[in-house]
Amino acid sequence: MKYYDFLVNAIGNSIEDPAKLPKGYQLIGHVVLLSIHPDLLPLADVIGELTLEFESRSKSVGVRMGPTRGQKRIPNYKLVAGSKNTTTTHTENGIEFKLNPMRITFSRGNVNERIFLSQQVSSDEHVVDMFACVGQFSLPIAFHSGANVLAIDINDLAYDFLCQNIRMNEVHENMTAVLGDCRDVTFRDADRIVMGYLHDTVDYLPHALNGLRFRGGIIHMHSLVHGNDERKIRNTIITESSEYGFMAKISSRPIKKYSPGVSHMVFDINLDSNR
């Protein structure tokens, strides 16, 4: 039985509009993350307990109470059912990620991008992850390609988990973590740079361009794209790249729908020196 049908059978007769019940959830380790219609928030505890009953792998259920906050990307979830211990280990594509998804942003919706990116990197590359969090992109790259990886994050809790994950996945010989604002961290001669941040990411592009090898390289820039703003972002990338002595060839890929009229996209920027 599907999750939605399970909820309808359990409490559908007791609510005004069963169509507002959640259709699915994210399972990260043993923690279920739910988005619930505002009208059903008074029933969050009930839905949480039913979710524990439905999902045998779960031990904790958190409900989204608002948007992710600030540069440190702090999620806004409330524990509504199950264990208060929400630190967990999530296994994906051969990688173990230790984290607390109630306090650290981790989206399972990006799994295909994580797999895709790890397959693009060769062992002789120097890769910089400017927004590493717990290593969502950088760990698979280091583990599967053997490339040298520098992973930077500004969130001290994410950094602690990142360091643990480097040791747990045994990539400590080719992966280094740094705590700080990526714009304050000096790096040079990168072959490839990952910018897995969504809000005004293009503002960080100059620092990425400054950290590339003289001959150029590749930047994977994630961004939220509102409506028809893709062309505007592309033009900004071309202008900024030219100012740093690079010619940019850009391709873009949708990752997922973020909200009505807003998409999460990746801009793959191939840069050649024109100096």
N, C-alpha and C positions, 0 to 999 in steps of 0.2 A: 504494500500500500504506500502511496506517495504521502509525503509529509503534510501537504495541504489537506488531502482527503482525511488523513488521520485526525487533524485538528477539527475539521468540520464535523466528523463523526463524534468527537468528544465534546465539543462546546458550541457547535454551529447553531443549535436550537436556542441557545441562551444569549445570543448576541443579535443585534438588529440587522447587521449586514455581514454575513459570513465571508463575502468576497474580500473584505478588508484583512482577513487573516493572512499571515505571512506565507509565501509560496515556497520559501527555501531558507537556507542558512549557510554560514561558513563554519566549517569545523577545522580548527587549528589546534593540532595536538588533541588534548581532551577538552578543549574549550569551544563551545558553540557561541558564535556571534550572530545576533538577530537584529533585524530592523523591523519595527512594529508600527503600524499605522497609529498616529497620535490618538485616535478615538479608542484604541484598544490598550493604551498604556496602563489603565487601571487593572487590566487583566494580565499584565506582564508576568507576575509571579505564577499564575495558573499556566500560561503558555510556556513558561520556562520549565515547570515541572513536567508538563506533557512532552516537551522536547527531550528532556532527560529520559523519559520512558521510551520515546520513539528511537532515539539515537543511542545505541548500546555502547558506542565508543566514548560518549561524553560523560564528564563529571561536573562541569560548570557551564552555566548559561549566562551570557551578558547581553543586555539590550542597548542598542545605540540610542543615546539621549541627545545627541547634537553632532555638529561637524567636527572634524579633526582640527586641533587648535595649534596655531603658531608655527614658527620655523622648526621647532623640535618635533612637530607632527605628533602631538599627543592626542590619542583617540578619546572619545567621550562615551564610555560604556558604563552601565550599572549592572552589578551582579544581581540576578533575580532568582537564581536557583542553583543548588548544588554546592560543591566545595568552594571555600574561600581561597584555596590555593590555586591560583590561575597561572602560575609559572609552569610551562609545559615544554615538551619537545615535539616539534612537528617535522615529519620526514617527507622529503619530496625530491624525486629525481636522484636518489642516492645520497642526499645531503640531509644532515640533522641540524635543525634550527632550534636552539633553546631561546625562549622568549616568554614574555607575559603579554598576550595579545589584548588584554584589557588596558595596558599602559603603553604599548608599543604598536605602531601601525604595521600591519602585515596583511597584504591582500592576496588571497588565493587566485583572484581573477587575473593576476599577472604571471601565472605559472608557465604558460606557453612562451611568453617573452623571456622568462628566465632560462628556459631550456634552449630557445632559439639563440639567445645571446652567447650562452656558454659554448655553442657549437661553431660560432664564428671566429673564435680567438685561437691563435696558434701559440705554441709553447714559448716562442722567442719574443713575445710581445711584453711591453711594459704597460699595464692597465691601471688607470686611476678611477676609483668610484668616489665621486664627490659627495654623495648622500647615501652612505652605505647602510644605515640603520643596523640591523643585526646580521647583514651580509646577504640579503636576498639575491642580489645580482653578483656580488663579488665572490662569494663562496663557491657557487657553481663554476664560475670562470676559473678560479684557482684550483679547484678540485679536478675538474674534467680536462682542462687544457694544460695545466702546469705552468701557466704564465705567471710572471711576477706581478703581484697586485698590491696596490696601496689603497686602503679603505678608510675613508674619513667620515666622521659623523659628529654633530654638535650636541646630541642628546647623550648625557652621561650614562643613563640606564641602558640605552641602546648600545653604547660603546662597551659597557661591561659584558652584555650578552654577546656582542661581536667578538670580543677577546676570548670568551669561553668557547664560542662556536669555532673559532680558528683552531683552538687546541683540540676540541672534540672531533673535528673533521680531519685533523692531522695535516693541515696545510700551513703550519707555522714557518716552514722553511721558505715558502714563496709568497706569503701574504703577511702584510703588516697593517695594523690598525692605528689610527691617529684620532684623538679627541680634539674637536675644535670646529670653528666655522671654516668651511672649505676655502673661503676667500682669504683667510689668514694663514693658510697652510701653503708653503712654497713647494711646488713640484715642477719638475722639468722633464723634457724628453719623453713624454707619454706617447705611445703609439695609438692608444685607444682610451677614451674617457667616457664614463657612464654618468649621466645626470638624471638619476631617478627621482626627481622632485617635480611636483606638479604646478606649483603656484609661482607665476612670474619667473619661470626657470631661465628664460632668455636673459634676465638681468645678470645671471651668473656666467653667461657665455664668455665675456671677455677674459675672465680668470682661466677658464678652460682653454681658450685659444692661446693664452700666454704660456700654458703648460705643455703644449704639444711640441713634438720634435720640429726642428727647423724645416724639414722636408714636408711636414704635414702629418695627417693621421685621420682617425675617425672619431666622431663624437656622436653618442646616442643620447639625444636630448628629449626627455619626456616633458609633456606640457599639457595643461588643460586648454582646449580649443573651444571658444565660444562662437557658435553660429558659423559665420564665414570668415573668421579671423585667421584661418590657416595661411592665406596669402600674405597677410600682414606679418606674421611670424617668419615666414620664409624670407621676405624682403629684409627684415631685421637681421636674420642670420647672414644673408649675403653681404649686407653693409658692414656688420661687425667683423666678419671674416676678412673682408677686403682691407679693413683698417689695420689688421694684424698681419697682413701680407699673404693671405691665403685666398685661393679661389674655391668656392664651395659648390659641390654637387649634392643636391638634397633629394632624398626620397622620404616619404612619410607612411606610417602604418597606424591604423586604429587599433587600440588595445581593448577598450570597452567603453560603454556609455557611462558617464560619470553622474549626470543629472539631466533633466530635460533641457535640451539645447546645448549641452556641454559634453564634449568627448575627451577621453584620455587618449592622446596620440604620442607616437615616438617619431622624432625627426632624425633620420640617419644622415649625418653630415660627413661626406668624404671631402677632405681638404688637401689641396696640393699647394705647395709654395709658389708664389709668383714674384718672390723677391730676387 
